[in-house]
Amino acid sequence: MNVLLLISYLLFAGSNSAGSSARVANQKSTELSILFPKNNQKVRGEYKVYGKAKPGSVVVLHISSSYYKTAHDNRQKIYKGQGPIKRMNRKFSLTADRSGNWILKNIELLNAGWEEDFVIKASSGKNTVSILVFDHTHPVAMD
């Protein structure tokens, strides 16, 4: 009799924990996130920025950057100049589809001089997430 009670208890507890983990996974999928580009990723050129949010919610995407000027000496050597200087400061309003996906197509993440760091911040309601990406490609002097 005790063995049957123990088996039924374990089966009941196992089915309850599976249901609760499914609920937790479902809750996590509706949290605000930036899926691409990844945090601390090198970028250069045109990109799509996309992520997840609560289905139907409005996501405000803010992209800002700072860079260093390119400097030259008398022998045409190129080096890191004045900076960091604020450059990009753009805001986009996007709506998550019924699956919770949002996307910004074709944003140029390309440095304006020596090095540039981009901060991508997504906000929806009280939730905010941000990532940092960079283009530290240095220009080359051509003869």
KOLMIFI-607320 format. One record per residue (C-alpha): residue number from 1; residue in three letters; x negated, y, z negated. Coordinates in pm, 1 decimal, padded with zeros to 6 digits. Layout:
<atoms>
<atom><k>NUM</k><r>ALA</r><c1>X</c1><c2>Y</c2><c3>Z</c3></atom>
...
</atoms>
This chain:
<atoms>
<atom><k>1</k><r>MET</r><c1>00000.0</c1><c2>00000.0</c2><c3>00000.0</c3></atom>
<atom><k>2</k><r>ASN</r><c1>-00280.5</c1><c2>00241.7</c2><c3>-00091.0</c3></atom>
<atom><k>3</k><r>VAL</r><c1>-00457.2</c1><c2>00158.2</c2><c3>00235.3</c3></atom>
<atom><k>4</k><r>LEU</r><c1>-00144.7</c1><c2>00250.9</c2><c3>00436.2</c3></atom>
<atom><k>5</k><r>LEU</r><c1>-00113.9</c1><c2>00581.0</c2><c3>00251.4</c3></atom>
<atom><k>6</k><r>LEU</r><c1>-00480.6</c1><c2>00657.3</c2><c3>00313.7</c3></atom>
<atom><k>7</k><r>ILE</r><c1>-00450.2</c1><c2>00578.2</c2><c3>00686.8</c3></atom>
<atom><k>8</k><r>SER</r><c1>-00134.8</c1><c2>00788.9</c2><c3>00725.7</c3></atom>
<atom><k>9</k><r>TYR</r><c1>-00300.9</c1><c2>01078.1</c2><c3>00538.1</c3></atom>
<atom><k>10</k><r>LEU</r><c1>-00607.6</c1><c2>01066.2</c2><c3>00767.2</c3></atom>
<atom><k>11</k><r>LEU</r><c1>-00390.3</c1><c2>01053.6</c2><c3>01079.4</c3></atom>
<atom><k>12</k><r>PHE</r><c1>-00179.7</c1><c2>01346.8</c2><c3>00958.8</c3></atom>
<atom><k>13</k><r>ALA</r><c1>-00486.1</c1><c2>01554.1</c2><c3>00862.2</c3></atom>
<atom><k>14</k><r>GLY</r><c1>-00655.2</c1><c2>01475.7</c2><c3>01196.5</c3></atom>
<atom><k>15</k><r>SER</r><c1>-00353.4</c1><c2>01582.8</c2><c3>01399.6</c3></atom>
<atom><k>16</k><r>ASN</r><c1>-00320.9</c1><c2>01904.2</c2><c3>01197.8</c3></atom>
<atom><k>17</k><r>SER</r><c1>-00686.9</c1><c2>01999.5</c2><c3>01239.5</c3></atom>
<atom><k>18</k><r>ALA</r><c1>-00670.7</c1><c2>01939.4</c2><c3>01616.0</c3></atom>
<atom><k>19</k><r>GLY</r><c1>-00371.2</c1><c2>02170.6</c2><c3>01640.7</c3></atom>
<atom><k>20</k><r>SER</r><c1>-00537.5</c1><c2>02443.7</c2><c3>01436.2</c3></atom>
<atom><k>21</k><r>SER</r><c1>-00858.4</c1><c2>02429.3</c2><c3>01642.2</c3></atom>
<atom><k>22</k><r>ALA</r><c1>-00651.5</c1><c2>02463.8</c2><c3>01959.8</c3></atom>
<atom><k>23</k><r>ARG</r><c1>-00488.2</c1><c2>02774.3</c2><c3>01810.8</c3></atom>
<atom><k>24</k><r>VAL</r><c1>-00827.2</c1><c2>02920.3</c2><c3>01718.1</c3></atom>
<atom><k>25</k><r>ALA</r><c1>-00961.3</c1><c2>02857.5</c2><c3>02069.9</c3></atom>
<atom><k>26</k><r>ASN</r><c1>-00651.6</c1><c2>03021.5</c2><c3>02217.0</c3></atom>
<atom><k>27</k><r>GLN</r><c1>-00694.7</c1><c2>03326.1</c2><c3>01992.5</c3></atom>
<atom><k>28</k><r>LYS</r><c1>-01059.2</c1><c2>03363.0</c2><c3>02090.4</c3></atom>
<atom><k>29</k><r>SER</r><c1>-00974.5</c1><c2>03362.0</c2><c3>02461.3</c3></atom>
<atom><k>30</k><r>THR</r><c1>-00765.5</c1><c2>03679.5</c2><c3>02420.5</c3></atom>
<atom><k>31</k><r>GLU</r><c1>-01037.5</c1><c2>03875.3</c2><c3>02238.9</c3></atom>
<atom><k>32</k><r>LEU</r><c1>-01199.4</c1><c2>04160.4</c2><c3>02428.1</c3></atom>
<atom><k>33</k><r>SER</r><c1>-01525.4</c1><c2>04062.3</c2><c3>02595.4</c3></atom>
<atom><k>34</k><r>ILE</r><c1>-01762.9</c1><c2>04155.2</c2><c3>02876.2</c3></atom>
<atom><k>35</k><r>LEU</r><c1>-01855.4</c1><c2>03835.8</c2><c3>03060.6</c3></atom>
<atom><k>36</k><r>PHE</r><c1>-02078.9</c1><c2>03984.2</c2><c3>03331.6</c3></atom>
<atom><k>37</k><r>PRO</r><c1>-02335.6</c1><c2>04126.3</c2><c3>03339.6</c3></atom>
<atom><k>38</k><r>LYS</r><c1>-02486.1</c1><c2>03965.7</c2><c3>03030.7</c3></atom>
<atom><k>39</k><r>ASN</r><c1>-02636.3</c1><c2>04167.3</c2><c3>02746.3</c3></atom>
<atom><k>40</k><r>ASN</r><c1>-03004.7</c1><c2>04261.8</c2><c3>02807.9</c3></atom>
<atom><k>41</k><r>GLN</r><c1>-02986.4</c1><c2>04154.2</c2><c3>03173.3</c3></atom>
<atom><k>42</k><r>LYS</r><c1>-03197.0</c1><c2>04319.0</c2><c3>03441.9</c3></atom>
<atom><k>43</k><r>VAL</r><c1>-02979.3</c1><c2>04479.2</c2><c3>03709.3</c3></atom>
<atom><k>44</k><r>ARG</r><c1>-03051.7</c1><c2>04651.3</c2><c3>04038.8</c3></atom>
<atom><k>45</k><r>GLY</r><c1>-02793.2</c1><c2>04753.0</c2><c3>04298.4</c3></atom>
<atom><k>46</k><r>GLU</r><c1>-02416.9</c1><c2>04704.4</c2><c3>04324.5</c3></atom>
<atom><k>47</k><r>TYR</r><c1>-02246.9</c1><c2>04487.2</c2><c3>04063.1</c3></atom>
<atom><k>48</k><r>LYS</r><c1>-01907.1</c1><c2>04370.4</c2><c3>03951.9</c3></atom>
<atom><k>49</k><r>VAL</r><c1>-01837.5</c1><c2>04415.5</c2><c3>03581.4</c3></atom>
<atom><k>50</k><r>TYR</r><c1>-01574.5</c1><c2>04179.3</c2><c3>03444.1</c3></atom>
<atom><k>51</k><r>GLY</r><c1>-01445.0</c1><c2>04031.4</c2><c3>03123.9</c3></atom>
<atom><k>52</k><r>LYS</r><c1>-01146.9</c1><c2>03911.6</c2><c3>02921.4</c3></atom>
<atom><k>53</k><r>ALA</r><c1>-00881.2</c1><c2>04090.0</c2><c3>02716.5</c3></atom>
<atom><k>54</k><r>LYS</r><c1>-00527.5</c1><c2>04036.1</c2><c3>02597.2</c3></atom>
<atom><k>55</k><r>PRO</r><c1>-00307.9</c1><c2>03975.6</c2><c3>02905.8</c3></atom>
<atom><k>56</k><r>GLY</r><c1>-00151.1</c1><c2>04299.1</c2><c3>03030.9</c3></atom>
<atom><k>57</k><r>SER</r><c1>-00362.2</c1><c2>04523.2</c2><c3>02807.3</c3></atom>
<atom><k>58</k><r>VAL</r><c1>-00535.7</c1><c2>04836.7</c2><c3>02930.3</c3></atom>
<atom><k>59</k><r>VAL</r><c1>-00916.1</c1><c2>04820.9</c2><c3>02911.5</c3></atom>
<atom><k>60</k><r>VAL</r><c1>-01112.3</c1><c2>05145.6</c2><c3>02918.6</c3></atom>
<atom><k>61</k><r>LEU</r><c1>-01458.9</c1><c2>05082.3</c2><c3>03058.9</c3></atom>
<atom><k>62</k><r>HIS</r><c1>-01724.8</c1><c2>05345.3</c2><c3>02991.7</c3></atom>
<atom><k>63</k><r>ILE</r><c1>-02063.4</c1><c2>05325.9</c2><c3>03166.9</c3></atom>
<atom><k>64</k><r>SER</r><c1>-02341.5</c1><c2>05562.2</c2><c3>03067.6</c3></atom>
<atom><k>65</k><r>SER</r><c1>-02714.3</c1><c2>05567.2</c2><c3>03132.9</c3></atom>
<atom><k>66</k><r>SER</r><c1>-03041.0</c1><c2>05741.2</c2><c3>03058.6</c3></atom>
<atom><k>67</k><r>TYR</r><c1>-03358.6</c1><c2>05739.3</c2><c3>03266.4</c3></atom>
<atom><k>68</k><r>TYR</r><c1>-03714.3</c1><c2>05867.8</c2><c3>03289.3</c3></atom>
<atom><k>69</k><r>LYS</r><c1>-03824.6</c1><c2>06094.4</c2><c3>03572.8</c3></atom>
<atom><k>70</k><r>THR</r><c1>-04093.3</c1><c2>05979.4</c2><c3>03813.5</c3></atom>
<atom><k>71</k><r>ALA</r><c1>-04408.2</c1><c2>06189.8</c2><c3>03795.8</c3></atom>
<atom><k>72</k><r>HIS</r><c1>-04707.2</c1><c2>06218.2</c2><c3>04034.8</c3></atom>
<atom><k>73</k><r>ASP</r><c1>-05065.3</c1><c2>06326.0</c2><c3>03978.8</c3></atom>
<atom><k>74</k><r>ASN</r><c1>-05295.2</c1><c2>06487.0</c2><c3>04235.6</c3></atom>
<atom><k>75</k><r>ARG</r><c1>-05403.3</c1><c2>06149.9</c2><c3>04379.4</c3></atom>
<atom><k>76</k><r>GLN</r><c1>-05040.6</c1><c2>06038.3</c2><c3>04436.9</c3></atom>
<atom><k>77</k><r>LYS</r><c1>-05046.8</c1><c2>05802.5</c2><c3>04141.7</c3></atom>
<atom><k>78</k><r>ILE</r><c1>-04690.8</c1><c2>05747.4</c2><c3>04018.7</c3></atom>
<atom><k>79</k><r>TYR</r><c1>-04621.5</c1><c2>05732.2</c2><c3>03645.7</c3></atom>
<atom><k>80</k><r>LYS</r><c1>-04347.7</c1><c2>05764.1</c2><c3>03385.9</c3></atom>
<atom><k>81</k><r>GLY</r><c1>-04250.6</c1><c2>06125.8</c2><c3>03338.7</c3></atom>
<atom><k>82</k><r>GLN</r><c1>-04006.7</c1><c2>06324.3</c2><c3>03126.8</c3></atom>
<atom><k>83</k><r>GLY</r><c1>-03718.7</c1><c2>06144.7</c2><c3>02955.4</c3></atom>
<atom><k>84</k><r>PRO</r><c1>-03499.6</c1><c2>05985.9</c2><c3>02850.1</c3></atom>
<atom><k>85</k><r>ILE</r><c1>-03254.5</c1><c2>06203.0</c2><c3>03042.4</c3></atom>
<atom><k>86</k><r>LYS</r><c1>-02880.8</c1><c2>06133.1</c2><c3>03039.9</c3></atom>
<atom><k>87</k><r>ARG</r><c1>-02750.8</c1><c2>06061.3</c2><c3>03389.2</c3></atom>
<atom><k>88</k><r>MET</r><c1>-02442.9</c1><c2>05845.3</c2><c3>03439.0</c3></atom>
<atom><k>89</k><r>ASN</r><c1>-02128.1</c1><c2>05900.3</c2><c3>03232.7</c3></atom>
<atom><k>90</k><r>ARG</r><c1>-01828.8</c1><c2>05735.7</c2><c3>03400.7</c3></atom>
<atom><k>91</k><r>LYS</r><c1>-01499.4</c1><c2>05606.8</c2><c3>03265.0</c3></atom>
<atom><k>92</k><r>PHE</r><c1>-01261.9</c1><c2>05357.3</c2><c3>03428.5</c3></atom>
<atom><k>93</k><r>SER</r><c1>-00916.1</c1><c2>05241.4</c2><c3>03322.7</c3></atom>
<atom><k>94</k><r>LEU</r><c1>-00841.9</c1><c2>04877.4</c2><c3>03410.0</c3></atom>
<atom><k>95</k><r>THR</r><c1>-00550.7</c1><c2>04644.9</c2><c3>03334.3</c3></atom>
<atom><k>96</k><r>ALA</r><c1>-00600.0</c1><c2>04281.4</c2><c3>03238.6</c3></atom>
<atom><k>97</k><r>ASP</r><c1>-00401.3</c1><c2>04039.9</c2><c3>03454.9</c3></atom>
<atom><k>98</k><r>ARG</r><c1>-00165.7</c1><c2>03777.1</c2><c3>03313.0</c3></atom>
<atom><k>99</k><r>SER</r><c1>-00463.9</c1><c2>03547.2</c2><c3>03250.8</c3></atom>
<atom><k>100</k><r>GLY</r><c1>-00645.1</c1><c2>03821.8</c2><c3>03058.2</c3></atom>
<atom><k>101</k><r>ASN</r><c1>-00908.7</c1><c2>03889.8</c2><c3>03326.4</c3></atom>
<atom><k>102</k><r>TRP</r><c1>-01018.2</c1><c2>04242.4</c2><c3>03413.3</c3></atom>
<atom><k>103</k><r>ILE</r><c1>-01272.6</c1><c2>04348.8</c2><c3>03677.7</c3></atom>
<atom><k>104</k><r>LEU</r><c1>-01447.6</c1><c2>04660.8</c2><c3>03803.5</c3></atom>
<atom><k>105</k><r>LYS</r><c1>-01575.5</c1><c2>04607.3</c2><c3>04155.8</c3></atom>
<atom><k>106</k><r>ASN</r><c1>-01879.7</c1><c2>04775.4</c2><c3>04311.3</c3></atom>
<atom><k>107</k><r>ILE</r><c1>-02053.8</c1><c2>04988.9</c2><c3>04051.4</c3></atom>
<atom><k>108</k><r>GLU</r><c1>-02410.3</c1><c2>05085.8</c2><c3>04137.9</c3></atom>
<atom><k>109</k><r>LEU</r><c1>-02656.2</c1><c2>05007.6</c2><c3>03860.0</c3></atom>
<atom><k>110</k><r>LEU</r><c1>-02978.0</c1><c2>05138.0</c2><c3>04014.7</c3></atom>
<atom><k>111</k><r>ASN</r><c1>-03241.0</c1><c2>05351.6</c2><c3>03844.5</c3></atom>
<atom><k>112</k><r>ALA</r><c1>-03283.2</c1><c2>05714.0</c2><c3>03943.1</c3></atom>
<atom><k>113</k><r>GLY</r><c1>-03652.8</c1><c2>05737.4</c2><c3>03871.0</c3></atom>
<atom><k>114</k><r>TRP</r><c1>-03894.3</c1><c2>05532.3</c2><c3>03664.3</c3></atom>
<atom><k>115</k><r>GLU</r><c1>-03674.8</c1><c2>05327.9</c2><c3>03426.1</c3></atom>
<atom><k>116</k><r>GLU</r><c1>-03304.4</c1><c2>05340.4</c2><c3>03345.5</c3></atom>
<atom><k>117</k><r>ASP</r><c1>-03094.5</c1><c2>05183.5</c2><c3>03069.1</c3></atom>
<atom><k>118</k><r>PHE</r><c1>-02718.0</c1><c2>05138.5</c2><c3>03112.1</c3></atom>
<atom><k>119</k><r>VAL</r><c1>-02466.0</c1><c2>05102.6</c2><c3>02830.0</c3></atom>
<atom><k>120</k><r>ILE</r><c1>-02140.5</c1><c2>04932.2</c2><c3>02930.9</c3></atom>
<atom><k>121</k><r>LYS</r><c1>-01865.7</c1><c2>04967.6</c2><c3>02670.9</c3></atom>
<atom><k>122</k><r>ALA</r><c1>-01515.8</c1><c2>04817.3</c2><c3>02695.1</c3></atom>
<atom><k>123</k><r>SER</r><c1>-01233.6</c1><c2>04931.4</c2><c3>02464.4</c3></atom>
<atom><k>124</k><r>SER</r><c1>-00881.0</c1><c2>04801.9</c2><c3>02429.3</c3></atom>
<atom><k>125</k><r>GLY</r><c1>-00665.4</c1><c2>04912.3</c2><c3>02139.1</c3></atom>
<atom><k>126</k><r>LYS</r><c1>-00882.7</c1><c2>04897.7</c2><c3>01826.4</c3></atom>
<atom><k>127</k><r>ASN</r><c1>-01132.9</c1><c2>04653.0</c2><c3>01980.7</c3></atom>
<atom><k>128</k><r>THR</r><c1>-01460.4</c1><c2>04766.0</c2><c3>02134.3</c3></atom>
<atom><k>129</k><r>VAL</r><c1>-01754.0</c1><c2>04568.0</c2><c3>02276.3</c3></atom>
<atom><k>130</k><r>SER</r><c1>-02067.1</c1><c2>04696.2</c2><c3>02443.5</c3></atom>
<atom><k>131</k><r>ILE</r><c1>-02373.4</c1><c2>04562.2</c2><c3>02620.9</c3></atom>
<atom><k>132</k><r>LEU</r><c1>-02704.0</c1><c2>04707.2</c2><c3>02735.0</c3></atom>
<atom><k>133</k><r>VAL</r><c1>-02846.6</c1><c2>04630.8</c2><c3>03080.6</c3></atom>
<atom><k>134</k><r>PHE</r><c1>-03150.1</c1><c2>04784.3</c2><c3>03246.9</c3></atom>
<atom><k>135</k><r>ASP</r><c1>-03334.7</c1><c2>04856.9</c2><c3>03570.4</c3></atom>
<atom><k>136</k><r>HIS</r><c1>-03702.2</c1><c2>04905.1</c2><c3>03485.4</c3></atom>
<atom><k>137</k><r>THR</r><c1>-03825.9</c1><c2>04869.9</c2><c3>03843.2</c3></atom>
<atom><k>138</k><r>HIS</r><c1>-04112.9</c1><c2>05111.9</c2><c3>03899.6</c3></atom>
<atom><k>139</k><r>PRO</r><c1>-04152.1</c1><c2>05295.0</c2><c3>04231.3</c3></atom>
<atom><k>140</k><r>VAL</r><c1>-04453.6</c1><c2>05218.6</c2><c3>04449.7</c3></atom>
<atom><k>141</k><r>ALA</r><c1>-04665.8</c1><c2>05477.2</c2><c3>04630.3</c3></atom>
<atom><k>142</k><r>MET</r><c1>-04673.8</c1><c2>05418.2</c2><c3>05006.0</c3></atom>
<atom><k>143</k><r>ASP</r><c1>-04978.5</c1><c2>05516.0</c2><c3>05211.5</c3></atom>
</atoms>
